[in-house]
Amino acid sequence: MRHHAPATHARLRPPVTAQALEWYERRIGMPVHDDLRALWRLNEGSYLFTFPGFLDGYAPLSIDGSFLCNPFEAAEERGWERSWVPFACNDPTDPYSGLFHDAKTGLVGHWTEAELPQVSPGTSLGGYLKQQADALYKASRRPHGGDVPGVWDGFLVWDDPGHRLHDELEGWRPVHREHHGDEGAAR
C-alpha cells in the first residue's frame, strides 16, 4: 500500500496503546475479541478523511470512532447486541452503514440505518481481511458486477467499473487489467 496507494497508507494510524484499549474495553463493558485486538495492534484504524473507501468502501475505525458508532443508548431497539464492536464504517464523521465484529463469536456483521444489523455466518474478521487483501493481488470473478479495488490520486478506492458510483474521481482505474474492460460498460 505504501508504494501503490501512498495517500491511503498515510491515513493509517499507529498501533493502539495498551492504555487506550483498556479504556475502550471498560467503556463498552467487555473485552474485544482477539482478532480485533490483533488488528488494532497493527494500526488503530485510520485518521478521519473525506473518502474512506479502502476496505471495500469502508474506513477502518479508531477506538474513538468505534465508540462513537456504537449505538449504546438505542441498542435494543436497533437490534444491536452489546458484544458487537464497530470496526469500519462508510463515513466516520456521519456513519450510516458499517461493519462490526462480534466480541463473543469472532464473526463479522454489517449495519445500515435502514435495516437491522446482520451477522455474516462463517465470516471471521481474519477471513474478511484476507478477502480484502486477496482482491488486491488477484482479480476475482465478478459474475454479477460489483466493486473492485482501484487507485485514484494515491488512494485505494473501491468502485464498480461498469456502474461508477464515484464519477467525480476522474482518473480512477481498477487495480487489475481484467477489470479495465468493464469501465464505461453501463454508460
ROVEXMAR-555926 format. One line per 3 residues: their letters; for each residue x, y, z of N, C-alpha, C, O. Coordinates in pm, 1 decimal. Layout:
BEGIN
A = X/Y/Z/X/Y/Z/X/Y/Z/X/Y/Z  ... $
//
This chain:
BEGIN
MRH = 82.8/-118.3/0.0/0.0/0.0/0.0/87.9/125.5/0.0/54.4/226.3/-62.2  198.0/117.4/69.2/288.2/232.1/75.8/331.6/275.3/-64.8/344.9/394.6/-92.3  353.6/177.6/-153.2/401.5/207.3/-288.3/286.9/242.8/-384.2/297.2/341.0/-457.8 $
HAP = 177.7/164.5/-384.6/71.3/179.8/-482.8/-39.4/276.5/-440.7/-105.1/335.1/-526.7  -60.8/293.9/-312.8/-165.3/384.2/-263.3/-110.4/463.0/-144.3/-158.5/447.4/-32.1  -9.6/547.7/-168.4/55.9/617.2/-58.1/-36.3/710.7/20.3/-16.5/729.2/140.4 $
ATH = -135.7/769.5/-44.6/-227.4/858.9/27.6/-311.4/779.6/128.1/-338.0/827.4/238.3  -352.6/659.6/90.3/-426.5/573.3/182.6/-334.1/525.9/294.4/-372.0/527.4/411.5  -214.5/484.4/259.0/-119.1/438.2/360.2/-92.8/546.5/464.4/-80.2/517.2/583.2 $
ARL = -84.8/669.6/420.2/-58.5/780.9/511.8/-173.5/803.6/609.9/-154.4/866.7/713.9  -292.1/753.1/578.0/-409.1/769.8/665.5/-416.0/665.6/777.1/-496.6/679.0/869.1  -332.6/562.5/769.7/-334.6/460.1/874.9/-275.5/514.6/1003.9/-170.9/579.6/1003.6 $
RPP = -343.1/487.6/1112.5/-297.6/532.5/1243.8/-192.9/435.4/1298.2/-183.7/321.9/1251.5  -114.9/478.4/1395.1/-20.1/385.7/1459.6/-96.4/281.5/1541.8/-217.8/293.0/1558.8  -27.1/181.2/1592.3/-93.0/79.2/1675.3/-159.3/140.7/1798.7/-114.6/243.2/1850.1 $
VTA = -265.9/76.7/1844.8/-335.1/120.9/1965.2/-242.8/100.4/2085.4/-163.4/6.4/2088.1  -253.5/187.4/2183.1/-176.9/168.6/2305.9/-255.0/75.6/2399.5/-377.3/65.5/2390.1  -184.3/9.1/2488.2/-249.1/-80.0/2584.8/-346.5/-1.8/2672.2/-454.1/-51.7/2705.0 $
QAL = -309.4/120.8/2710.3/-395.7/203.4/2794.8/-524.4/241.4/2722.4/-632.2/238.8/2781.8  -513.9/276.2/2595.4/-632.9/313.4/2517.9/-725.4/193.0/2501.4/-847.3/206.6/2511.7  -669.3/77.9/2476.4/-750.5/-42.1/2460.9/-819.5/-78.9/2592.6/-935.6/-120.0/2591.7 $
EWY = -750.5/-64.7/2704.2/-812.2/-90.0/2835.4/-926.9/7.7/2859.5/-1033.2/-32.6/2906.9  -906.8/135.7/2827.4/-1012.2/237.2/2841.7/-1133.8/197.7/2759.5/-1246.9/203.9/2807.8  -1110.4/156.6/2634.0/-1219.5/119.6/2544.3/-1297.6/1.0/2600.3/-1420.7/3.0/2602.1 $
ERR = -1228.1/-100.4/2645.3/-1295.9/-218.6/2698.3/-1376.0/-185.0/2823.6/-1483.7/-240.9/2844.2  -1326.1/-95.6/2907.0/-1403.6/-51.9/3024.2/-1530.1/20.9/2979.2/-1637.5/0.3/3035.5  -1516.8/105.9/2877.8/-1631.1/184.6/2829.6/-1739.0/96.8/2768.7/-1857.6/123.2/2788.7 $
IGM = -1700.9/-7.9/2694.1/-1803.0/-93.7/2632.7/-1846.8/-205.9/2725.9/-1946.4/-273.0/2699.0  -1773.8/-227.2/2834.9/-1813.7/-325.1/2934.9/-1777.4/-468.1/2903.2/-1833.8/-560.6/2961.7  -1684.7/-488.1/2812.3/-1639.4/-623.8/2780.4/-1510.2/-617.1/2700.4/-1480.0/-514.7/2639.1 $
PVH = -1433.3/-727.1/2701.0/-1310.4/-728.2/2620.9/-1342.6/-744.6/2472.8/-1440.8/-809.6/2437.1  -1260.5/-686.1/2387.3/-1275.9/-707.8/2243.8/-1219.5/-846.0/2210.5/-1137.8/-900.2/2284.9  -1262.8/-900.8/2101.0/-1216.5/-1031.9/2055.3/-1068.4/-1022.3/2016.6/-1021.4/-916.3/1975.3 $
DDL = -996.0/-1133.0/2030.2/-852.6/-1135.1/1998.8/-822.7/-1091.5/1855.9/-719.1/-1029.7/1831.4  -911.9/-1122.3/1759.8/-889.6/-1082.2/1620.5/-888.2/-930.1/1605.6/-801.6/-875.0/1537.6  -983.4/-863.0/1668.8/-988.0/-717.0/1660.2/-871.0/-655.6/1736.6/-813.2/-555.8/1693.5 $
RAL = -837.4/-714.9/1848.0/-721.2/-668.9/1925.4/-595.5/-676.4/1837.4/-514.3/-583.9/1837.5  -579.6/-786.3/1762.3/-462.9/-803.7/1673.8/-463.8/-698.1/1562.7/-359.1/-643.1/1528.6  -581.2/-670.1/1506.8/-590.0/-568.0/1401.6/-550.4/-431.6/1455.9/-470.3/-361.2/1394.5 $
WRL = -605.7/-393.7/1570.3/-574.5/-262.9/1627.6/-430.0/-254.0/1675.6/-375.9/-144.0/1687.5  -367.3/-367.0/1703.0/-225.2/-364.1/1739.4/-136.7/-339.9/1618.0/-22.5/-296.3/1632.3  -189.0/-368.1/1497.1/-117.2/-332.3/1373.7/-133.0/-184.3/1344.8/-35.0/-113.1/1322.8 $
NEG = -257.0/-138.8/1345.2/-286.9/4.4/1337.9/-427.5/26.5/1390.6/-517.6/-54.9/1370.7  -443.0/136.7/1457.1/-570.8/168.6/1519.8/-659.5/241.7/1419.6/-687.9/360.6/1434.4  -702.0/169.1/1318.9/-791.0/228.3/1220.1/-719.5/330.7/1134.9/-600.5/319.1/1105.8 $
SYL = -796.2/431.9/1095.6/-740.6/535.8/1009.8/-779.4/672.8/1061.6/-878.1/688.9/1133.3  -699.6/770.4/1023.7/-734.7/908.3/1054.3/-856.5/945.0/972.1/-875.8/892.4/862.5  -938.6/1034.2/1023.6/-1058.2/1076.1/950.4/-1018.8/1144.0/820.8/-926.8/1225.7/816.9 $
FTF = -1089.1/1109.1/716.1/-1070.7/1177.2/589.2/-1197.2/1160.6/507.3/-1280.4/1074.7/536.6  -1211.3/1242.2/405.6/-1338.7/1250.9/335.9/-1369.0/1134.7/244.7/-1484.6/1118.2/205.8  -1272.8/1053.8/208.6/-1300.9/943.0/118.1/-1240.3/815.1/173.0/-1127.8/780.5/137.0 $
PGF = -1313.0/742.7/260.6/-1255.2/627.1/327.2/-1222.6/512.6/233.0/-1105.8/476.1/219.5  -1319.3/456.9/169.5/-1315.5/358.4/66.1/-1223.0/239.2/68.6/-1246.8/149.0/-11.7  -1120.6/227.5/150.7/-1023.1/123.6/121.5/-1049.8/-13.0/181.7/-972.2/-104.8/154.9 $
LDG = -1152.3/-32.6/259.9/-1197.1/-167.7/297.7/-1331.8/-189.1/228.7/-1436.7/-188.8/293.1  -1327.0/-207.4/98.8/-1447.8/-227.5/18.7/-1549.6/-116.7/44.9/-1668.8/-143.5/60.3  -1502.7/5.9/49.7/-1590.1/120.0/69.5/-1601.8/168.1/212.7/-1672.7/265.2/239.2 $
YAP = -1535.1/103.5/304.4/-1543.0/142.1/445.1/-1407.6/189.0/496.4/-1302.9/145.8/448.2  -1411.8/277.8/594.7/-1290.3/324.4/660.2/-1270.9/246.5/789.4/-1365.5/231.8/866.7  -1150.1/196.2/814.6/-1124.4/131.4/943.2/-1135.3/235.5/1055.4/-1084.9/347.1/1042.6 $
LSI = -1200.5/198.4/1163.4/-1224.7/291.9/1273.1/-1117.5/284.2/1380.9/-1064.1/177.2/1410.1  -1087.1/399.1/1439.1/-1007.4/403.7/1561.3/-1098.4/359.1/1675.3/-1218.5/341.4/1654.7  -1043.9/340.9/1793.8/-1130.5/302.2/1905.1/-1226.6/415.4/1939.6/-1339.5/389.0/1981.2 $
DGS = -1184.8/540.2/1923.5/-1277.2/652.2/1946.1/-1391.6/648.4/1845.1/-1508.1/665.3/1881.2  -1357.3/626.1/1718.2/-1459.6/616.5/1614.5/-1552.3/499.1/1639.0/-1673.2/510.3/1618.9  -1497.6/387.2/1681.9/-1577.4/269.6/1712.6/-1675.4/300.1/1825.6/-1792.2/261.6/1819.8 $
FLC = -1627.7/368.5/1926.5/-1713.0/403.3/2039.4/-1826.8/495.2/1994.8/-1940.8/478.5/2038.0  -1795.8/592.0/1908.3/-1898.1/685.5/1861.3/-2001.1/618.1/1771.0/-2116.1/661.7/1765.9  -1961.9/513.2/1700.1/-2054.6/441.1/1611.7/-2140.4/340.0/1686.5/-2240.5/293.0/1632.2 $
NPF = -2104.4/305.6/1808.5/-2175.6/203.4/1883.1/-2304.3/262.0/1940.2/-2298.9/356.9/2018.4  -2421.3/206.6/1902.3/-2549.2/263.8/1947.8/-2588.9/216.2/2087.6/-2691.1/149.5/2104.1  -2508.1/250.6/2188.2/-2534.7/203.7/2324.5/-2674.3/240.6/2373.0/-2745.1/157.3/2429.6 $
EAA = -2713.4/365.0/2351.0/-2840.8/414.7/2405.0/-2960.3/341.9/2343.4/-3052.7/302.8/2414.7  -2958.8/323.9/2212.1/-3073.3/265.3/2142.2/-3041.7/125.3/2090.4/-3099.9/81.0/1991.4  -2950.7/56.6/2156.5/-2904.1/-73.0/2107.0/-3017.9/-173.0/2087.8/-3028.1/-235.5/1982.2 $
EER = -3102.5/-188.6/2188.1/-3206.6/-290.2/2182.0/-3307.2/-261.4/2070.7/-3345.1/-351.7/1996.2  -3349.9/-136.9/2059.4/-3448.5/-103.9/1955.4/-3388.7/-110.4/1815.7/-3462.3/-125.1/1718.1  -3258.2/-99.8/1804.2/-3193.0/-110.4/1673.6/-3145.2/-251.6/1644.7/-3079.5/-274.5/1543.1 $
GWE = -3176.7/-347.1/1731.8/-3137.8/-485.8/1710.6/-2989.3/-509.5/1729.5/-2932.0/-600.5/1669.5  -2927.6/-428.0/1812.5/-2781.7/-430.8/1830.8/-2746.6/-509.0/1956.0/-2801.0/-482.4/2063.2  -2656.6/-604.9/1943.7/-2608.4/-682.3/2057.7/-2493.3/-608.1/2125.3/-2412.9/-543.2/2058.5 $
RSW = -2486.1/-617.8/2254.3/-2380.7/-548.9/2329.4/-2240.5/-596.0/2289.0/-2144.3/-520.2/2301.0  -2228.3/-719.0/2241.7/-2097.4/-774.2/2205.7/-2049.5/-730.0/2066.7/-1938.6/-765.1/2026.4  -2130.7/-654.1/1993.4/-2092.7/-610.0/1859.6/-2009.8/-482.2/1867.9/-2053.2/-382.9/1926.1 $
VPF = -1892.0/-485.4/1810.2/-1797.6/-374.2/1816.6/-1773.2/-321.2/1674.7/-1713.9/-392.0/1593.2  -1817.2/-198.4/1642.8/-1791.9/-142.7/1510.1/-1641.0/-132.1/1484.0/-1565.7/-88.3/1571.0  -1597.1/-172.6/1363.2/-1455.7/-158.8/1328.8/-1433.1/-87.5/1196.6/-1319.2/-54.5/1163.7 $
ACN = -1538.8/-62.7/1119.9/-1526.2/10.9/993.6/-1662.1/71.6/960.3/-1766.0/15.5/995.0  -1660.9/187.1/892.7/-1787.2/247.8/851.8/-1768.5/328.3/723.7/-1656.3/353.7/679.9  -1880.9/367.5/665.1/-1878.5/439.3/538.4/-1821.4/580.4/553.0/-1748.0/626.6/465.7 $
DPT = -1853.7/647.7/660.5/-1807.5/785.3/681.9/-1794.2/807.0/832.2/-1894.7/820.8/901.9  -1671.5/809.9/882.4/-1653.2/821.8/1027.6/-1714.4/947.4/1089.0/-1738.8/950.7/1209.7  -1739.9/1050.7/1008.6/-1798.9/1172.8/1063.5/-1950.7/1166.3/1067.9/-2013.1/1241.2/1143.0 $
DPY = -2011.9/1077.6/988.3/-2156.9/1062.3/984.5/-2191.0/921.2/938.8/-2238.9/902.3/826.9  -2166.8/822.0/1023.9/-2182.9/682.8/980.9/-2328.4/641.4/963.9/-2408.5/656.1/1056.1  -2362.6/589.8/846.7/-2495.8/533.0/827.5/-2488.3/385.4/789.2/-2591.2/318.6/779.3 $
SGL = -2368.3/334.8/767.7/-2350.6/191.7/746.9/-2208.5/154.3/785.0/-2118.9/238.7/788.4  -2189.8/26.6/813.4/-2056.2/-14.9/850.7/-2049.3/-162.2/884.7/-2143.4/-238.5/863.1  -1934.7/-199.1/938.6/-1906.6/-337.5/976.0/-1878.3/-344.9/1125.1/-1818.5/-254.1/1182.8 $
FHD = -1922.0/-454.3/1187.1/-1893.2/-475.7/1328.6/-1834.1/-613.7/1346.8/-1845.3/-700.3/1260.0  -1771.0/-632.6/1461.6/-1707.5/-759.1/1496.6/-1770.6/-806.8/1625.8/-1775.5/-732.6/1723.8  -1818.8/-929.7/1626.7/-1882.1/-983.7/1746.2/-1774.3/-1031.7/1842.5/-1700.6/-1125.8/1813.1 $
AKT = -1766.0/-966.2/1957.8/-1662.5/-998.0/2056.3/-1678.6/-1138.5/2112.9/-1582.0/-1194.9/2164.3  -1798.6/-1196.6/2104.8/-1821.6/-1331.5/2157.1/-1784.6/-1439.7/2055.5/-1718.7/-1537.7/2090.2  -1826.8/-1422.2/1931.0/-1810.8/-1528.6/1831.1/-1693.4/-1506.0/1736.3/-1644.2/-1601.4/1676.0 $
GLV = -1648.0/-1382.2/1722.1/-1541.7/-1350.9/1627.1/-1592.1/-1327.0/1486.2/-1512.2/-1304.3/1395.3  -1724.9/-1331.7/1465.7/-1780.9/-1313.2/1331.8/-1799.7/-1166.0/1299.3/-1810.5/-1081.7/1388.3  -1803.5/-1136.9/1170.2/-1823.1/-1001.4/1119.6/-1969.7/-984.0/1082.5/-2034.8/-1078.5/1038.0 $
GHW = -2020.6/-864.5/1100.8/-2156.7/-831.1/1060.0/-2160.3/-694.4/994.7/-2059.6/-623.8/989.1  -2277.5/-658.3/945.4/-2297.4/-533.4/871.9/-2417.7/-460.2/928.9/-2515.9/-523.1/968.4  -2410.6/-327.3/933.3/-2526.1/-249.1/976.2/-2549.4/-135.5/877.6/-2456.7/-87.6/812.3 $
TEA = -2675.1/-93.5/868.4/-2713.5/27.7/796.7/-2821.5/95.6/879.4/-2882.1/32.9/966.3  -2845.5/222.8/852.8/-2951.8/292.4/924.9/-3088.9/235.8/889.3/-3179.1/234.0/973.1  -3104.9/189.6/765.1/-3235.4/148.2/715.2/-3273.4/4.5/749.0/-3389.9/-33.0/735.4 $
ELP = -3177.6/-76.4/792.6/-3205.1/-217.8/817.5/-3146.3/-261.8/950.6/-3055.2/-198.6/1004.2  -3200.2/-371.4/1002.9/-3143.9/-427.9/1124.6/-3006.6/-486.8/1092.9/-2985.6/-538.4/983.1  -2913.5/-479.8/1187.0/-2780.2/-536.4/1164.1/-2787.3/-688.0/1146.4/-2874.1/-754.9/1202.4 $
QVS = -2694.2/-739.7/1067.4/-2689.2/-882.8/1043.1/-2546.6/-933.2/1054.4/-2452.7/-868.9/1007.5  -2531.4/-1049.4/1117.4/-2401.8/-1116.9/1126.1/-2385.6/-1201.8/1000.8/-2480.9/-1265.5/955.8  -2266.1/-1202.9/944.9/-2235.5/-1285.5/827.1/-2190.5/-1423.0/874.9/-2078.8/-1437.1/924.5 $
PGT = -2275.1/-1524.1/860.9/-2237.9/-1657.1/910.5/-2107.2/-1706.2/847.6/-2089.9/-1703.0/725.8  -2017.1/-1751.0/933.0/-1892.2/-1808.9/885.6/-1784.6/-1710.2/845.1/-1675.9/-1751.9/805.1  -1811.2/-1579.2/854.0/-1710.9/-1480.7/814.2/-1644.3/-1422.2/938.2/-1703.7/-1341.6/1009.7 $
SLG = -1522.4/-1462.9/962.4/-1445.1/-1409.1/1074.5/-1378.1/-1279.2/1029.5/-1373.0/-1249.5/910.2  -1328.0/-1203.7/1123.5/-1256.7/-1080.4/1089.6/-1133.1/-1112.8/1006.7/-1104.9/-1044.9/908.0  -1059.1/-1216.3/1046.5/-942.6/-1257.4/969.4/-980.4/-1297.4/827.4/-910.5/-1262.6/732.3 $
GYL = -1090.9/-1370.5/812.4/-1138.2/-1411.6/680.8/-1178.1/-1293.4/594.6/-1146.3/-1288.3/475.8  -1248.6/-1197.3/655.6/-1288.4/-1077.1/582.6/-1165.9/-999.4/534.9/-1159.1/-958.9/418.9  -1069.3/-978.6/624.0/-949.2/-903.3/587.1/-867.1/-978.0/481.5/-805.5/-915.4/395.3 $
KQQ = -865.9/-1109.9/488.0/-795.9/-1188.3/385.9/-862.7/-1170.7/249.8/-793.6/-1157.8/148.8  -996.1/-1170.0/245.6/-1067.5/-1145.6/119.8/-1029.4/-1010.0/61.1/-1006.4/-997.2/-59.2  -1023.1/-909.5/147.5/-986.5/-775.1/101.2/-844.6/-773.1/45.7/-819.2/-716.1/-60.5 $
ADA = -752.4/-835.7/118.4/-612.5/-839.0/73.3/-598.6/-920.4/-55.3/-526.5/-880.0/-146.5  -667.2/-1034.9/-63.1/-659.7/-1118.0/-183.7/-707.7/-1041.7/-306.0/-651.4/-1057.0/-414.4  -811.0/-959.6/-290.1/-864.8/-882.3/-402.7/-763.4/-782.4/-456.0/-772.4/-740.8/-571.5 $
LYK = -667.4/-743.6/-373.5/-563.8/-650.7/-419.5/-458.6/-721.6/-504.3/-394.0/-659.3/-588.7  -441.4/-851.0/-482.0/-336.9/-926.0/-550.8/-385.8/-1007.7/-669.8/-307.8/-1040.5/-759.2  -514.6/-1040.6/-671.0/-566.7/-1124.5/-779.3/-708.0/-1078.9/-813.6/-791.8/-1059.6/-725.6 $
ASR = -732.7/-1062.2/-943.1/-866.7/-1023.7/-988.9/-963.8/-1137.8/-961.7/-936.2/-1253.4/-993.5  -1076.2/-1104.3/-903.3/-1176.8/-1206.6/-876.0/-1281.6/-1205.5/-986.9/-1300.7/-1105.1/-1055.6  -1348.8/-1319.1/-1002.9/-1460.5/-1325.1/-1096.9/-1571.4/-1236.8/-1042.4/-1596.0/-1232.2/-921.9 $
RPH = -1637.0/-1167.7/-1132.4/-1746.9/-1080.5/-1092.6/-1868.0/-1111.8/-1180.1/-1903.3/-1032.2/-1267.1  -1932.6/-1227.5/-1158.1/-2041.1/-1266.1/-1247.6/-2159.6/-1169.6/-1244.7/-2233.8/-1161.4/-1342.6  -2178.7/-1098.0/-1137.1/-2291.4/-1005.6/-1126.1/-2243.6/-862.7/-1102.3/-2316.2/-782.7/-1043.4 $
GGD = -2124.1/-829.7/-1146.6/-2071.2/-695.5/-1125.0/-2018.1/-680.8/-984.9/-1986.2/-779.9/-919.2  -2008.5/-558.4/-938.9/-1962.5/-531.5/-804.0/-1837.0/-447.8/-801.5/-1772.0/-424.4/-903.4  -1805.8/-404.1/-683.3/-1690.4/-317.0/-664.4/-1560.4/-395.1/-670.2/-1551.9/-510.5/-628.2 $
VPG = -1460.5/-328.4/-723.3/-1325.6/-383.8/-729.9/-1230.1/-276.6/-678.9/-1263.3/-158.1/-681.4  -1111.1/-316.9/-632.4/-1015.4/-217.0/-586.5/-959.0/-139.3/-705.2/-935.2/-194.3/-812.7  -938.9/-12.1/-682.7/-879.1/74.8/-783.4/-796.9/181.6/-714.3/-797.9/192.9/-591.7 $
VWD = -726.4/259.1/-793.2/-642.6/365.1/-738.4/-681.3/497.1/-804.1/-702.8/504.9/-925.0  -689.5/599.6/-721.3/-717.7/735.0/-766.9/-635.5/831.1/-681.9/-650.3/834.6/-559.8  -551.2/907.0/-744.6/-475.7/1013.0/-677.2/-402.8/962.1/-551.5/-395.5/1031.7/-450.2 $
GFL = -349.8/840.5/-560.3/-276.3/783.6/-447.5/-362.7/715.4/-343.1/-311.0/664.9/-243.5  -495.4/713.0/-364.6/-587.2/648.6/-271.0/-633.6/514.9/-326.5/-654.1/501.3/-447.1  -650.2/416.8/-239.8/-714.2/291.1/-273.7/-864.0/314.9/-259.7/-912.0/346.8/-150.9 $
VWD = -938.5/299.4/-370.0/-1082.1/327.1/-372.0/-1153.4/212.7/-443.4/-1115.9/175.5/-554.6  -1255.4/157.6/-380.0/-1335.6/50.9/-440.5/-1451.8/113.2/-516.2/-1518.2/204.0/-466.2  -1475.9/64.0/-637.0/-1589.1/109.3/-717.5/-1620.6/2.2/-820.4/-1541.8/-90.1/-840.7 $
DPG = -1734.5/14.2/-884.8/-1776.4/-78.6/-989.3/-1742.7/-15.0/-1122.9/-1802.8/86.5/-1158.3  -1648.8/-70.8/-1198.5/-1607.2/-9.4/-1324.1/-1721.9/10.6/-1423.3/-1718.9/105.3/-1501.8  -1821.7/-75.8/-1421.4/-1933.0/-65.7/-1515.2/-2046.1/23.1/-1468.2/-2127.6/67.1/-1549.3 $
HRL = -2052.8/50.1/-1340.5/-2159.6/132.0/-1282.0/-2098.0/222.9/-1176.6/-2122.6/206.5/-1057.1  -2019.5/317.0/-1220.9/-1941.9/400.7/-1129.6/-2029.8/481.1/-1034.4/-2117.2/556.5/-1077.0  -2005.4/463.9/-907.7/-2070.6/543.9/-804.5/-1994.3/674.6/-786.1/-2052.7/778.7/-756.0 $
HDE = -1863.7/667.3/-804.8/-1777.3/781.9/-778.3/-1727.3/843.8/-908.8/-1606.6/850.0/-932.4  -1819.8/889.8/-993.7/-1783.0/950.5/-1122.3/-1692.0/1071.2/-1106.9/-1615.6/1103.5/-1197.9  -1699.6/1138.2/-992.2/-1618.0/1258.1/-971.2/-1469.1/1226.8/-957.7/-1386.6/1318.1/-958.3 $
LEG = -1435.1/1102.0/-945.8/-1295.3/1063.1/-930.3/-1233.5/1035.3/-1067.4/-1204.0/921.0/-1102.4  -1215.3/1141.0/-1142.5/-1159.2/1127.1/-1276.3/-1018.2/1069.2/-1266.8/-935.5/1116.1/-1188.6  -992.9/968.6/-1346.2/-863.1/904.2/-1343.4/-859.8/777.5/-1259.1/-757.2/709.6/-1254.6 $
WRP = -971.8/743.4/-1191.1/-976.9/619.1/-1114.3/-961.6/501.9/-1210.3/-1024.9/498.5/-1315.9  -878.9/407.7/-1174.0/-856.4/288.9/-1255.9/-853.4/165.6/-1166.7/-793.6/167.8/-1059.2  -918.7/56.5/-1211.8/-910.7/-68.3/-1135.7/-766.2/-115.9/-1125.5/-685.4/-90.9/-1214.9 $
VHR = -734.9/-183.2/-1018.2/-601.5/-236.2/-994.8/-566.3/-343.1/-1098.8/-452.5/-349.4/-1145.3  -663.9/-427.0/-1135.4/-637.6/-540.5/-1223.8/-681.5/-511.6/-1366.8/-789.6/-457.6/-1389.8  -598.3/-547.5/-1460.8/-629.2/-527.0/-1603.4/-760.0/-593.7/-1643.6/-833.3/-541.8/-1727.9 $
EHH = -789.1/-708.3/-1583.7/-910.8/-781.1/-1618.1/-1036.6/-696.8/-1596.1/-1138.4/-718.6/-1661.8  -1029.6/-601.8/-1504.8/-1145.8/-518.4/-1474.4/-1148.7/-389.0/-1554.9/-1248.5/-317.0/-1551.6  -1042.0/-358.6/-1626.4/-1038.7/-235.5/-1706.4/-1142.0/-238.6/-1816.9/-1197.9/-134.1/-1850.4 $
GDE = -1169.6/-354.1/-1874.7/-1268.0/-365.2/-1983.5/-1409.3/-335.3/-1938.9/-1495.3/-307.4/-2022.4  -1436.0/-340.5/-1808.6/-1569.7/-313.6/-1756.8/-1600.0/-165.1/-1750.8/-1716.2/-126.4/-1738.2  -1497.2/-81.0/-1759.7/-1519.3/63.1/-1747.4/-1604.6/113.5/-1862.0/-1580.6/82.0/-1978.5 $
GAA = -1703.3/191.5/-1826.8/-1790.6/251.1/-1926.9/-1894.4/156.8/-1981.5/-1972.5/197.1/-2067.7  -1899.6/32.1/-1935.7/-1995.3/-66.2/-1988.8/-2139.3/-24.4/-1968.8/-2224.9/-57.2/-2051.0  -2167.7/46.8/-1862.2/-2305.7/85.1/-1834.1/-2332.4/232.2/-1864.7/-2439.5/283.4/-1831.9 $
R = -2238.7/299.5/-1925.6/-2258.5/443.2/-1951.1/-2324.3/468.1/-2081.6/-2348.0/583.4/-2117.8 $
//
